[in-house]
């Protein structure tokens, strides 16, 4: 116990040591780097890096299955996508994909993907290409496979579109149906009153 306390004091910066709580029995409780709350991983800086990594890992597992399932119809593959990919992407997207919110003030809202979300967007594109069994680079035509037409053919939304769609639903619920939780509605009302 004493060795641990000396070691923590020796390698931990002062500002972190100040945030540690020492209990009456001598045990030290420090702030964790990541916390899972209601299925979403939060980190100290609200970057959601751990959540995006976990989500990318979950979705990546489906790519191989879809590549090997050439016997399945497109409708069945879309059901698999909706159940195993889009369901995970939609859960809490307004929270963990809030990096898209910085795009609202830019000129090209839909074209730019923040660096923190590049990994999950690439994984979603891999899943879409796997559904259609199209490689990223076609050696015969010597071109990269464009995924936008594939999204349209499958009739599913890209990650950025899913984010904006869920954000629109949240706004609609606030302004028209008043079905938001009381604390969130109060917070949004205060923001509107300031403007």
N, CA and C atoms as an extended XYZ file, in Angstrom:
585
Properties=species:S:1:pos:R:3:atomname:S:1:resname:S:1:resid:I:1 pbc="F F F"
N         0.820       -1.186        0.000 N   UNK     1
C         0.000        0.000        0.000 CA  UNK     1
C         0.870        1.258        0.000 C   UNK     1
N         1.897        1.285        0.846 N   UNK     2
C         2.769        2.452        0.890 CA  UNK     2
C         3.575        2.573       -0.401 C   UNK     2
N         4.006        1.424       -0.939 N   UNK     3
C         4.741        1.436       -2.201 CA  UNK     3
C         3.871        2.040       -3.306 C   UNK     3
N         2.599        1.643       -3.352 N   UNK     4
C         1.677        2.139       -4.367 CA  UNK     4
C         1.512        3.654       -4.237 C   UNK     4
N         1.355        4.153       -2.998 N   UNK     5
C         1.174        5.588       -2.806 CA  UNK     5
C         2.417        6.362       -3.220 C   UNK     5
N         3.623        5.834       -2.894 N   UNK     6
C         4.861        6.496       -3.316 CA  UNK     6
C         4.973        6.486       -4.834 C   UNK     6
N         4.628        5.364       -5.446 N   UNK     7
C         4.700        5.217       -6.905 CA  UNK     7
C         3.727        6.187       -7.594 C   UNK     7
N         2.513        6.290       -7.079 N   UNK     8
C         1.523        7.201       -7.653 CA  UNK     8
C         2.001        8.642       -7.526 C   UNK     8
N         2.533        8.997       -6.353 N   UNK     9
C         3.023       10.366       -6.173 CA  UNK     9
C         4.221       10.652       -7.066 C   UNK     9
N         5.040        9.614       -7.345 N   UNK    10
C         6.237        9.814       -8.152 CA  UNK    10
C         5.970        9.976       -9.632 C   UNK    10
N         4.987        9.286      -10.178 N   UNK    11
C         4.774        9.337      -11.626 CA  UNK    11
C         3.531       10.114      -12.051 C   UNK    11
N         2.660       10.443      -11.126 N   UNK    12
C         1.427       11.126      -11.475 CA  UNK    12
C         1.608       12.630      -11.333 C   UNK    12
N         1.239       13.414      -12.351 N   UNK    13
C         1.351       14.872      -12.236 CA  UNK    13
C         0.477       15.404      -11.097 C   UNK    13
N         0.850       16.575      -10.574 N   UNK    14
C         0.162       17.159       -9.422 CA  UNK    14
C        -1.329       17.384       -9.692 C   UNK    14
N        -1.670       17.866      -10.905 N   UNK    15
C        -3.081       18.171      -11.161 CA  UNK    15
C        -3.944       16.915      -11.150 C   UNK    15
N        -3.371       15.772      -11.470 N   UNK    16
C        -4.131       14.521      -11.406 CA  UNK    16
C        -4.203       14.035       -9.964 C   UNK    16
N        -3.104       14.177       -9.227 N   UNK    17
C        -3.114       13.741       -7.832 CA  UNK    17
C        -4.123       14.536       -7.018 C   UNK    17
N        -4.344       15.796       -7.388 N   UNK    18
C        -5.316       16.610       -6.665 CA  UNK    18
C        -6.731       16.100       -6.864 C   UNK    18
N        -6.983       15.417       -7.982 N   UNK    19
C        -8.318       14.914       -8.256 CA  UNK    19
C        -8.559       13.537       -7.641 C   UNK    19
N        -7.544       12.934       -7.055 N   UNK    20
C        -7.708       11.659       -6.376 CA  UNK    20
C        -8.304       11.892       -4.991 C   UNK    20
N        -9.118       10.964       -4.569 N   UNK    21
C        -9.758       11.069       -3.255 CA  UNK    21
C        -9.190        9.976       -2.364 C   UNK    21
N        -8.710       10.369       -1.185 N   UNK    22
C        -8.205        9.374       -0.247 CA  UNK    22
C        -9.304        9.083        0.771 C   UNK    22
N        -9.649        7.817        0.870 N   UNK    23
C       -10.703        7.385        1.776 CA  UNK    23
C       -10.147        7.266        3.201 C   UNK    23
N       -11.028        7.235        4.199 N   UNK    24
C       -10.557        7.129        5.590 CA  UNK    24
C        -9.711        5.883        5.845 C   UNK    24
N        -9.961        4.805        5.117 N   UNK    25
C        -9.158        3.593        5.339 CA  UNK    25
C        -7.837        3.624        4.585 C   UNK    25
N        -7.543        4.714        3.855 N   UNK    26
C        -6.265        4.858        3.177 CA  UNK    26
C        -6.294        4.506        1.696 C   UNK    26
N        -7.362        3.955        1.214 N   UNK    27
C        -7.420        3.624       -0.211 CA  UNK    27
C        -7.614        4.895       -1.030 C   UNK    27
N        -7.050        4.875       -2.227 N   UNK    28
C        -7.106        6.045       -3.095 CA  UNK    28
C        -8.064        5.754       -4.248 C   UNK    28
N        -8.979        6.667       -4.459 N   UNK    29
C        -9.912        6.564       -5.570 CA  UNK    29
C        -9.557        7.664       -6.562 C   UNK    29
N        -9.250        7.260       -7.789 N   UNK    30
C        -8.903        8.260       -8.793 CA  UNK    30
C        -9.933        8.233       -9.919 C   UNK    30
N        -9.928        9.277      -10.689 N   UNK    31
C       -10.869        9.407      -11.793 CA  UNK    31
C       -10.469        8.441      -12.920 C   UNK    31
N       -11.390        7.620      -13.397 N   UNK    32
C       -11.053        6.696      -14.484 CA  UNK    32
C       -10.962        7.441      -15.820 C   UNK    32
N       -10.234        6.853      -16.756 N   UNK    33
C       -10.117        7.460      -18.078 CA  UNK    33
C       -11.404        7.326      -18.876 C   UNK    33
N       -12.091        6.186      -18.743 N   UNK    34
C       -13.320        5.927      -19.488 CA  UNK    34
C       -14.381        5.355      -18.570 C   UNK    34
N       -15.635        5.736      -18.832 N   UNK    35
C       -16.760        5.220      -18.069 CA  UNK    35
C       -17.865        4.864      -19.045 C   UNK    35
N       -18.426        3.670      -18.873 N   UNK    36
C       -19.545        3.262      -19.713 CA  UNK    36
C       -20.834        3.573      -18.971 C   UNK    36
N       -21.680        4.392      -19.611 N   UNK    37
C       -22.945        4.776      -19.010 CA  UNK    37
C       -24.044        4.610      -20.051 C   UNK    37
N       -25.010        3.753      -19.762 N   UNK    38
C       -26.121        3.464      -20.659 CA  UNK    38
C       -25.645        3.046      -22.056 C   UNK    38
N       -24.573        2.286      -22.098 N   UNK    39
C       -24.099        1.740      -23.363 CA  UNK    39
C       -23.187        2.653      -24.153 C   UNK    39
N       -22.896        3.845      -23.661 N   UNK    40
C       -22.010        4.781      -24.363 CA  UNK    40
C       -20.779        5.000      -23.499 C   UNK    40
N       -19.594        4.858      -24.115 N   UNK    41
C       -18.333        5.081      -23.396 CA  UNK    41
C       -18.002        6.567      -23.402 C   UNK    41
N       -17.866        7.156      -22.214 N   UNK    42
C       -17.477        8.553      -22.059 CA  UNK    42
C       -16.024        8.585      -21.603 C   UNK    42
N       -15.254        9.553      -22.116 N   UNK    43
C       -13.909        9.743      -21.597 CA  UNK    43
C       -13.811       11.133      -20.971 C   UNK    43
N       -12.659       11.427      -20.392 N   UNK    44
C       -12.490       12.672      -19.634 CA  UNK    44
C       -12.684       13.918      -20.486 C   UNK    44
N       -12.374       13.835      -21.775 N   UNK    45
C       -12.428       15.000      -22.643 CA  UNK    45
C       -13.653       15.028      -23.553 C   UNK    45
N       -14.569       14.108      -23.364 N   UNK    46
C       -15.765       13.973      -24.204 CA  UNK    46
C       -15.396       13.839      -25.687 C   UNK    46
N       -14.376       13.047      -25.962 N   UNK    47
C       -13.976       12.766      -27.341 CA  UNK    47
C       -14.597       11.463      -27.840 C   UNK    47
N       -15.067       10.619      -26.943 N   UNK    48
C       -15.729        9.352      -27.255 CA  UNK    48
C       -14.839        8.411      -28.075 C   UNK    48
N       -13.538        8.507      -27.890 N   UNK    49
C       -12.596        7.666      -28.621 CA  UNK    49
C       -12.816        6.197      -28.313 C   UNK    49
N       -12.973        5.853      -27.054 N   UNK    50
C       -13.190        4.457      -26.664 CA  UNK    50
C       -14.494        3.933      -27.262 C   UNK    50
N       -15.553        4.740      -27.230 N   UNK    51
C       -16.832        4.300      -27.779 CA  UNK    51
C       -16.709        4.041      -29.279 C   UNK    51
N       -16.037        4.922      -29.979 N   UNK    52
C       -15.857        4.757      -31.424 CA  UNK    52
C       -15.015        3.528      -31.716 C   UNK    52
N       -13.984        3.269      -30.901 N   UNK    53
C       -13.158        2.066      -31.086 CA  UNK    53
C       -13.976        0.793      -30.857 C   UNK    53
N       -14.777        0.773      -29.813 N   UNK    54
C       -15.609       -0.402      -29.516 CA  UNK    54
C       -16.632       -0.614      -30.624 C   UNK    54
N       -17.241        0.459      -31.062 N   UNK    55
C       -18.239        0.384      -32.127 CA  UNK    55
C       -17.618       -0.087      -33.443 C   UNK    55
N       -16.434        0.416      -33.757 N   UNK    56
C       -15.729       -0.002      -34.961 CA  UNK    56
C       -15.424       -1.487      -34.914 C   UNK    56
N       -15.001       -1.972      -33.768 N   UNK    57
C       -14.701       -3.393      -33.597 CA  UNK    57
C       -15.953       -4.244      -33.798 C   UNK    57
N       -17.073       -3.823      -33.215 N   UNK    58
C       -18.322       -4.575      -33.364 CA  UNK    58
C       -18.744       -4.654      -34.829 C   UNK    58
N       -18.663       -3.535      -35.517 N   UNK    59
C       -19.127       -3.480      -36.900 CA  UNK    59
C       -18.157       -4.205      -37.832 C   UNK    59
N       -16.863       -4.158      -37.529 N   UNK    60
C       -15.860       -4.819      -38.374 CA  UNK    60
C       -16.074       -6.324      -38.445 C   UNK    60
N       -16.620       -6.902      -37.393 N   UNK    61
C       -16.857       -8.350      -37.385 CA  UNK    61
C       -17.851       -8.775      -38.464 C   UNK    61
N       -18.712       -7.877      -38.849 N   UNK    62
C       -19.768       -8.218      -39.800 CA  UNK    62
C       -19.257       -8.203      -41.233 C   UNK    62
N       -18.160       -7.477      -41.497 N   UNK    63
C       -17.644       -7.343      -42.861 CA  UNK    63
C       -17.325       -8.710      -43.460 C   UNK    63
N       -16.595       -9.529      -42.730 N   UNK    64
C       -16.223      -10.849      -43.241 CA  UNK    64
C       -17.423      -11.740      -43.493 C   UNK    64
N       -18.387      -11.665      -42.605 N   UNK    65
C       -19.604      -12.474      -42.763 CA  UNK    65
C       -20.330      -12.076      -44.045 C   UNK    65
N       -20.430      -10.777      -44.292 N   UNK    66
C       -21.131      -10.310      -45.485 CA  UNK    66
C       -20.373      -10.643      -46.770 C   UNK    66
N       -19.040      -10.616      -46.720 N   UNK    67
C       -18.249      -10.976      -47.905 CA  UNK    67
C       -18.472      -12.439      -48.281 C   UNK    67
N       -18.575      -13.305      -47.272 N   UNK    68
C       -18.726      -14.741      -47.546 CA  UNK    68
C       -20.168      -15.153      -47.821 C   UNK    68
N       -21.103      -14.250      -47.696 N   UNK    69
C       -22.511      -14.620      -47.834 CA  UNK    69
C       -23.060      -14.226      -49.205 C   UNK    69
N       -22.405      -14.685      -50.247 N   UNK    70
C       -22.870      -14.350      -51.593 CA  UNK    70
C       -24.182      -15.036      -51.932 C   UNK    70
N       -24.534      -16.076      -51.204 N   UNK    71
C       -25.792      -16.783      -51.462 CA  UNK    71
C       -27.014      -16.043      -50.935 C   UNK    71
N       -26.818      -15.035      -50.085 N   UNK    72
C       -27.940      -14.281      -49.530 CA  UNK    72
C       -28.401      -13.198      -50.509 C   UNK    72
N       -29.673      -12.915      -50.488 N   UNK    73
C       -30.203      -11.856      -51.347 CA  UNK    73
C       -29.883      -10.495      -50.757 C   UNK    73
N       -30.050       -9.466      -51.570 N   UNK    74
C       -29.782       -8.102      -51.120 CA  UNK    74
C       -30.725       -7.698      -49.983 C   UNK    74
N       -31.960       -8.160      -50.027 N   UNK    75
C       -32.926       -7.838      -48.974 CA  UNK    75
C       -32.498       -8.424      -47.632 C   UNK    75
N       -31.993       -9.652      -47.663 N   UNK    76
C       -31.532      -10.301      -46.422 CA  UNK    76
C       -30.295       -9.580      -45.888 C   UNK    76
N       -29.397       -9.205      -46.791 N   UNK    77
C       -28.197       -8.480      -46.360 CA  UNK    77
C       -28.569       -7.117      -45.761 C   UNK    77
N       -29.602       -6.491      -46.320 N   UNK    78
C       -30.046       -5.207      -45.762 CA  UNK    78
C       -30.626       -5.403      -44.366 C   UNK    78
N       -31.352       -6.501      -44.166 N   UNK    79
C       -31.860       -6.805      -42.822 CA  UNK    79
C       -30.713       -7.008      -41.837 C   UNK    79
N       -29.672       -7.713      -42.274 N   UNK    80
C       -28.489       -7.910      -41.425 CA  UNK    80
C       -27.850       -6.564      -41.111 C   UNK    80
N       -27.723       -5.711      -42.130 N   UNK    81
C       -27.147       -4.379      -41.928 CA  UNK    81
C       -27.974       -3.581      -40.920 C   UNK    81
N       -29.290       -3.560      -41.114 N   UNK    82
C       -30.154       -2.786      -40.206 CA  UNK    82
C       -30.092       -3.313      -38.776 C   UNK    82
N       -30.018       -4.618      -38.617 N   UNK    83
C       -30.022       -5.199      -37.283 CA  UNK    83
C       -28.686       -5.160      -36.571 C   UNK    83
N       -27.588       -5.347      -37.316 N   UNK    84
C       -26.280       -5.486      -36.673 CA  UNK    84
C       -25.358       -4.280      -36.844 C   UNK    84
N       -25.658       -3.404      -37.776 N   UNK    85
C       -24.791       -2.240      -37.988 CA  UNK    85
C       -25.530       -0.945      -37.651 C   UNK    85
N       -26.613       -0.688      -38.374 N   UNK    86
C       -27.301        0.586      -38.185 CA  UNK    86
C       -27.870        0.733      -36.778 C   UNK    86
N       -28.294       -0.359      -36.182 N   UNK    87
C       -28.804       -0.285      -34.807 CA  UNK    87
C       -27.723        0.199      -33.845 C   UNK    87
N       -26.501       -0.297      -34.018 N   UNK    88
C       -25.387        0.156      -33.163 CA  UNK    88
C       -25.024        1.606      -33.469 C   UNK    88
N       -25.048        1.971      -34.751 N   UNK    89
C       -24.704        3.344      -35.119 CA  UNK    89
C       -25.730        4.336      -34.581 C   UNK    89
N       -26.996        3.979      -34.617 N   UNK    90
C       -28.052        4.892      -34.184 CA  UNK    90
C       -28.077        5.114      -32.682 C   UNK    90
N       -27.628        4.133      -31.912 N   UNK    91
C       -27.752        4.229      -30.459 CA  UNK    91
C       -26.844        5.334      -29.911 C   UNK    91
N       -27.441        6.376      -29.395 N   UNK    92
C       -26.690        7.470      -28.777 CA  UNK    92
C       -25.901        8.315      -29.748 C   UNK    92
N       -26.247        8.284      -31.030 N   UNK    93
C       -25.445        8.972      -32.046 CA  UNK    93
C       -25.392       10.481      -31.827 C   UNK    93
N       -26.448       11.064      -31.295 N   UNK    94
C       -26.452       12.507      -31.059 CA  UNK    94
C       -25.390       12.874      -30.024 C   UNK    94
N       -25.067       11.938      -29.157 N   UNK    95
C       -24.043       12.181      -28.142 CA  UNK    95
C       -22.645       11.908      -28.687 C   UNK    95
N       -22.371       10.677      -29.135 N   UNK    96
C       -20.999       10.294      -29.466 CA  UNK    96
C       -20.530       10.798      -30.819 C   UNK    96
N       -21.441       11.145      -31.722 N   UNK    97
C       -21.023       11.668      -33.030 CA  UNK    97
C       -21.172       13.179      -33.085 C   UNK    97
N       -21.112       13.826      -31.941 N   UNK    98
C       -21.309       15.272      -31.887 CA  UNK    98
C       -20.200       16.041      -32.593 C   UNK    98
N       -19.164       15.357      -33.051 N   UNK    99
C       -18.136       16.012      -33.861 CA  UNK    99
C       -18.703       16.576      -35.146 C   UNK    99
N       -19.805       16.005      -35.625 N   UNK   100
C       -20.450       16.541      -36.819 CA  UNK   100
C       -21.044       17.920      -36.562 C   UNK   100
N       -21.338       18.235      -35.310 N   UNK   101
C       -21.944       19.521      -34.977 CA  UNK   101
C       -21.015       20.680      -35.324 C   UNK   101
N       -19.719       20.447      -35.337 N   UNK   102
C       -18.781       21.512      -35.715 CA  UNK   102
C       -18.890       21.825      -37.198 C   UNK   102
N       -19.446       20.898      -37.988 N   UNK   103
C       -19.590       21.127      -39.421 CA  UNK   103
C       -20.716       22.081      -39.753 C   UNK   103
N       -21.635       22.278      -38.849 N   UNK   104
C       -22.815       23.094      -39.141 CA  UNK   104
C       -22.416       24.509      -39.533 C   UNK   104
N       -21.345       25.025      -38.954 N   UNK   105
C       -20.914       26.382      -39.285 CA  UNK   105
C       -20.042       26.442      -40.534 C   UNK   105
N       -19.628       25.295      -41.069 N   UNK   106
C       -18.780       25.297      -42.259 CA  UNK   106
C       -19.626       25.364      -43.518 C   UNK   106
N       -18.977       25.574      -44.660 N   UNK   107
C       -19.710       25.705      -45.919 CA  UNK   107
C       -20.136       24.354      -46.479 C   UNK   107
N       -19.310       23.333      -46.333 N   UNK   108
C       -19.640       22.000      -46.832 CA  UNK   108
C       -20.021       21.097      -45.679 C   UNK   108
N       -21.254       21.148      -45.254 N   UNK   109
C       -21.692       20.415      -44.079 CA  UNK   109
C       -21.550       18.915      -44.270 C   UNK   109
N       -22.002       18.393      -45.376 N   UNK   110
C       -22.107       16.952      -45.531 CA  UNK   110
C       -20.824       16.293      -46.032 C   UNK   110
N       -19.903       17.073      -46.585 N   UNK   111
C       -18.726       16.467      -47.194 CA  UNK   111
C       -17.603       16.168      -46.213 C   UNK   111
N       -17.498       16.940      -45.158 N   UNK   112
C       -16.374       16.784      -44.242 CA  UNK   112
C       -16.739       15.883      -43.060 C   UNK   112
N       -15.841       14.945      -42.786 N   UNK   113
C       -16.008       14.070      -41.621 CA  UNK   113
C       -14.891       14.403      -40.643 C   UNK   113
N       -15.208       14.725      -39.394 N   UNK   114
C       -14.164       15.023      -38.409 CA  UNK   114
C       -13.203       13.846      -38.235 C   UNK   114
N       -11.970       14.158      -37.876 N   UNK   115
C       -10.941       13.125      -37.718 CA  UNK   115
C       -11.353       12.052      -36.724 C   UNK   115
N       -12.022       12.453      -35.662 N   UNK   116
C       -12.395       11.487      -34.625 CA  UNK   116
C       -13.389       10.448      -35.135 C   UNK   116
N       -14.110       10.752      -36.205 N   UNK   117
C       -15.126        9.835      -36.717 CA  UNK   117
C       -14.711        9.137      -38.014 C   UNK   117
N       -13.504        9.412      -38.504 N   UNK   118
C       -13.044        8.800      -39.758 CA  UNK   118
C       -13.037        7.278      -39.687 C   UNK   118
N       -12.617        6.746      -38.559 N   UNK   119
C       -12.499        5.293      -38.409 CA  UNK   119
C       -13.850        4.592      -38.570 C   UNK   119
N       -14.885        5.130      -37.933 N   UNK   120
C       -16.192        4.494      -37.985 CA  UNK   120
C       -16.825        4.668      -39.370 C   UNK   120
N       -16.561        5.800      -40.033 N   UNK   121
C       -17.078        6.024      -41.389 CA  UNK   121
C       -16.439        5.030      -42.361 C   UNK   121
N       -15.128        4.822      -42.229 N   UNK   122
C       -14.446        3.855      -43.097 CA  UNK   122
C       -14.988        2.445      -42.883 C   UNK   122
N       -15.274        2.113      -41.645 N   UNK   123
C       -15.820        0.783      -41.350 CA  UNK   123
C       -17.218        0.631      -41.927 C   UNK   123
N       -18.028        1.673      -41.812 N   UNK   124
C       -19.364        1.615      -42.400 CA  UNK   124
C       -19.271        1.448      -43.920 C   UNK   124
N       -18.332        2.138      -44.550 N   UNK   125
C       -18.143        1.991      -45.995 CA  UNK   125
C       -17.712        0.573      -46.360 C   UNK   125
N       -16.860       -0.041      -45.524 N   UNK   126
C       -16.446       -1.429      -45.773 CA  UNK   126
C       -17.635       -2.375      -45.739 C   UNK   126
N       -18.540       -2.138      -44.793 N   UNK   127
C       -19.728       -2.988      -44.684 CA  UNK   127
C       -20.581       -2.845      -45.943 C   UNK   127
N       -20.764       -1.631      -46.405 N   UNK   128
C       -21.582       -1.399      -47.601 CA  UNK   128
C       -20.941       -2.065      -48.818 C   UNK   128
N       -19.616       -1.936      -48.953 N   UNK   129
C       -18.933       -2.603      -50.076 CA  UNK   129
C       -19.023       -4.114      -49.949 C   UNK   129
N       -18.984       -4.634      -48.730 N   UNK   130
C       -19.085       -6.084      -48.522 CA  UNK   130
C       -20.472       -6.594      -48.895 C   UNK   130
N       -21.493       -5.806      -48.641 N   UNK   131
C       -22.853       -6.217      -49.015 CA  UNK   131
C       -22.943       -6.423      -50.522 C   UNK   131
N       -22.312       -5.518      -51.279 N   UNK   132
C       -22.349       -5.609      -52.738 CA  UNK   132
C       -21.164       -6.395      -53.310 C   UNK   132
N       -20.291       -6.880      -52.413 N   UNK   133
C       -19.098       -7.642      -52.810 CA  UNK   133
C       -18.232       -6.851      -53.794 C   UNK   133
N       -17.979       -5.608      -53.451 N   UNK   134
C       -17.142       -4.735      -54.273 CA  UNK   134
C       -15.891       -4.373      -53.475 C   UNK   134
N       -14.708       -4.574      -54.042 N   UNK   135
C       -13.486       -4.201      -53.314 CA  UNK   135
C       -13.313       -2.683      -53.285 C   UNK   135
N       -12.447       -2.242      -52.401 N   UNK   136
C       -12.163       -0.813      -52.320 CA  UNK   136
C       -11.529       -0.330      -53.620 C   UNK   136
N       -10.629       -1.143      -54.184 N   UNK   137
C        -9.955       -0.793      -55.437 CA  UNK   137
C       -10.167       -1.926      -56.423 C   UNK   137
N       -10.751       -1.611      -57.563 N   UNK   138
C       -11.006       -2.606      -58.593 CA  UNK   138
C        -9.794       -2.667      -59.524 C   UNK   138
N        -9.115       -3.818      -59.562 N   UNK   139
C        -7.898       -3.957      -60.365 CA  UNK   139
C        -8.191       -3.983      -61.858 C   UNK   139
N        -9.361       -4.468      -62.241 N   UNK   140
C        -9.704       -4.527      -63.663 CA  UNK   140
C        -9.895       -3.134      -64.254 C   UNK   140
N       -10.683       -2.320      -63.571 N   UNK   141
C       -10.952       -0.973      -64.083 CA  UNK   141
C        -9.959        0.053      -63.551 C   UNK   141
N        -9.152       -0.340      -62.586 N   UNK   142
C        -8.151        0.527      -61.956 CA  UNK   142
C        -8.792        1.801      -61.387 C   UNK   142
N        -9.910        1.597      -60.697 N   UNK   143
C       -10.596        2.714      -60.048 CA  UNK   143
C       -11.018        2.295      -58.645 C   UNK   143
N       -11.210        3.283      -57.806 N   UNK   144
C       -11.729        3.041      -56.462 CA  UNK   144
C       -13.247        2.945      -56.542 C   UNK   144
N       -13.807        2.078      -55.718 N   UNK   145
C       -15.256        1.913      -55.681 CA  UNK   145
C       -15.878        3.089      -54.952 C   UNK   145
N       -16.783        3.762      -55.607 N   UNK   146
C       -17.513        4.868      -54.973 CA  UNK   146
C       -18.655        4.284      -54.160 C   UNK   146
N       -18.763        4.714      -52.906 N   UNK   147
C       -19.764        4.125      -52.022 CA  UNK   147
C       -21.091        4.881      -52.029 C   UNK   147
N       -21.100        6.129      -52.440 N   UNK   148
C       -22.345        6.902      -52.429 CA  UNK   148
C       -23.443        6.240      -53.259 C   UNK   148
N       -23.158        5.774      -54.485 N   UNK   149
C       -24.216        5.075      -55.233 CA  UNK   149
C       -24.676        3.779      -54.551 C   UNK   149
N       -23.770        3.131      -53.825 N   UNK   150
C       -24.128        1.897      -53.129 CA  UNK   150
C       -25.080        2.191      -51.966 C   UNK   150
N       -24.836        3.300      -51.248 N   UNK   151
C       -25.750        3.712      -50.176 CA  UNK   151
C       -27.137        3.981      -50.752 C   UNK   151
N       -27.167        4.660      -51.895 N   UNK   152
C       -28.457        4.983      -52.519 CA  UNK   152
C       -29.170        3.725      -52.975 C   UNK   152
N       -28.427        2.794      -53.572 N   UNK   153
C       -29.049        1.556      -54.049 CA  UNK   153
C       -29.597        0.725      -52.892 C   UNK   153
N       -28.886        0.717      -51.779 N   UNK   154
C       -29.327       -0.038      -50.608 CA  UNK   154
C       -30.388        0.736      -49.812 C   UNK   154
N       -30.472        2.040      -50.089 N   UNK   155
C       -31.438        2.910      -49.423 CA  UNK   155
C       -31.176        3.004      -47.913 C   UNK   155
N       -29.911        3.254      -47.547 N   UNK   156
C       -29.521        3.480      -46.156 CA  UNK   156
C       -28.761        4.795      -46.068 C   UNK   156
N       -28.659        5.325      -44.869 N   UNK   157
C       -28.008        6.614      -44.647 CA  UNK   157
C       -26.552        6.446      -44.235 C   UNK   157
N       -25.712        7.394      -44.672 N   UNK   158
C       -24.329        7.456      -44.200 CA  UNK   158
C       -24.348        7.918      -42.746 C   UNK   158
N       -23.209        7.779      -42.069 N   UNK   159
C       -23.121        8.147      -40.655 CA  UNK   159
C       -23.493        9.613      -40.436 C   UNK   159
N       -22.983       10.508      -41.267 N   UNK   160
C       -23.305       11.930      -41.093 CA  UNK   160
C       -24.801       12.167      -41.272 C   UNK   160
N       -25.413       11.489      -42.247 N   UNK   161
C       -26.853       11.642      -42.461 CA  UNK   161
C       -27.649       11.071      -41.287 C   UNK   161
N       -27.177        9.951      -40.726 N   UNK   162
C       -27.834        9.393      -39.540 CA  UNK   162
C       -27.791       10.386      -38.377 C   UNK   162
N       -26.631       11.043      -38.215 N   UNK   163
C       -26.485       12.020      -37.140 CA  UNK   163
C       -27.470       13.177      -37.328 C   UNK   163
N       -27.494       13.764      -38.536 N   UNK   164
C       -28.384       14.896      -38.786 CA  UNK   164
C       -29.852       14.482      -38.698 C   UNK   164
N       -30.177       13.280      -39.119 N   UNK   165
C       -31.544       12.777      -39.026 CA  UNK   165
C       -31.981       12.674      -37.559 C   UNK   165
N       -31.123       12.081      -36.724 N   UNK   166
C       -31.445       11.951      -35.296 CA  UNK   166
C       -31.493       13.307      -34.605 C   UNK   166
N       -30.642       14.229      -35.038 N   UNK   167
C       -30.664       15.582      -34.487 CA  UNK   167
C       -31.967       16.292      -34.869 C   UNK   167
N       -32.438       16.075      -36.091 N   UNK   168
C       -33.705       16.664      -36.534 CA  UNK   168
C       -34.870       16.098      -35.726 C   UNK   168
N       -34.831       14.794      -35.449 N   UNK   169
C       -35.879       14.181      -34.620 CA  UNK   169
C       -35.879       14.802      -33.226 C   UNK   169
N       -34.689       14.999      -32.662 N   UNK   170
C       -34.575       15.621      -31.342 CA  UNK   170
C       -35.156       17.036      -31.362 C   UNK   170
N       -34.831       17.815      -32.398 N   UNK   171
C       -35.364       19.166      -32.520 CA  UNK   171
C       -36.875       19.166      -32.702 C   UNK   171
N       -37.368       18.249      -33.513 N   UNK   172
C       -38.819       18.153      -33.724 CA  UNK   172
C       -39.525       17.813      -32.417 C   UNK   172
N       -38.970       16.870      -31.674 N   UNK   173
C       -39.567       16.500      -30.387 CA  UNK   173
C       -39.586       17.682      -29.423 C   UNK   173
N       -38.576       18.526      -29.494 N   UNK   174
C       -38.526       19.679      -28.591 CA  UNK   174
C       -39.552       20.739      -28.980 C   UNK   174
N       -39.587       21.081      -30.266 N   UNK   175
C       -40.428       22.196      -30.690 CA  UNK   175
C       -41.896       21.833      -30.887 C   UNK   175
N       -42.198       20.579      -31.227 N   UNK   176
C       -43.567       20.260      -31.602 CA  UNK   176
C       -44.299       19.315      -30.660 C   UNK   176
N       -43.602       18.385      -30.062 N   UNK   177
C       -44.322       17.388      -29.264 CA  UNK   177
C       -44.033       17.476      -27.771 C   UNK   177
N       -43.026       18.219      -27.380 N   UNK   178
C       -42.648       18.350      -25.964 CA  UNK   178
C       -42.471       16.989      -25.284 C   UNK   178
N       -41.816       16.056      -25.985 N   UNK   179
C       -41.609       14.727      -25.405 CA  UNK   179
C       -40.186       14.528      -24.900 C   UNK   179
N       -39.410       15.598      -24.825 N   UNK   180
C       -38.054       15.470      -24.299 CA  UNK   180
C       -38.089       15.358      -22.788 C   UNK   180
N       -37.062       14.733      -22.205 N   UNK   181
C       -36.971       14.732      -20.741 CA  UNK   181
C       -36.927       16.173      -20.209 C   UNK   181
N       -37.460       16.369      -19.024 N   UNK   182
C       -37.645       17.699      -18.446 CA  UNK   182
C       -36.334       18.489      -18.370 C   UNK   182
N       -35.254       17.854      -17.931 N   UNK   183
C       -33.970       18.557      -17.769 CA  UNK   183
C       -33.427       19.025      -19.116 C   UNK   183
N       -33.542       18.196      -20.145 N   UNK   184
C       -33.045       18.584      -21.472 CA  UNK   184
C       -33.900       19.717      -22.032 C   UNK   184
N       -35.208       19.638      -21.872 N   UNK   185
C       -36.101       20.693      -22.356 CA  UNK   185
C       -35.797       22.022      -21.663 C   UNK   185
N       -35.516       21.998      -20.360 N   UNK   186
C       -35.177       23.220      -19.630 CA  UNK   186
C       -33.875       23.818      -20.152 C   UNK   186
N       -32.901       22.954      -20.398 N   UNK   187
C       -31.602       23.412      -20.905 CA  UNK   187
C       -31.753       24.064      -22.277 C   UNK   187
N       -32.517       23.419      -23.175 N   UNK   188
C       -32.724       23.974      -24.507 CA  UNK   188
C       -33.524       25.270      -24.442 C   UNK   188
N       -34.481       25.358      -23.543 N   UNK   189
C       -35.277       26.590      -23.390 CA  UNK   189
C       -34.389       27.752      -22.955 C   UNK   189
N       -33.451       27.491      -22.056 N   UNK   190
C       -32.530       28.545      -21.612 CA  UNK   190
C       -31.646       29.013      -22.761 C   UNK   190
N       -31.209       28.076      -23.617 N   UNK   191
C       -30.385       28.436      -24.768 CA  UNK   191
C       -31.172       29.279      -25.759 C   UNK   191
N       -32.433       28.951      -25.960 N   UNK   192
C       -33.265       29.717      -26.898 CA  UNK   192
C       -33.569       31.102      -26.350 C   UNK   192
N       -33.776       31.206      -25.047 N   UNK   193
C       -34.061       32.496      -24.430 CA  UNK   193
C       -32.886       33.466      -24.551 C   UNK   193
N       -31.670       32.936      -24.558 N   UNK   194
C       -30.469       33.791      -24.656 CA  UNK   194
C       -30.330       34.401      -26.040 C   UNK   194
N       -30.872       33.730      -27.074 N   UNK   195
C       -30.680       34.239      -28.436 CA  UNK   195
C       -31.713       35.219      -28.862 C   UNK   195
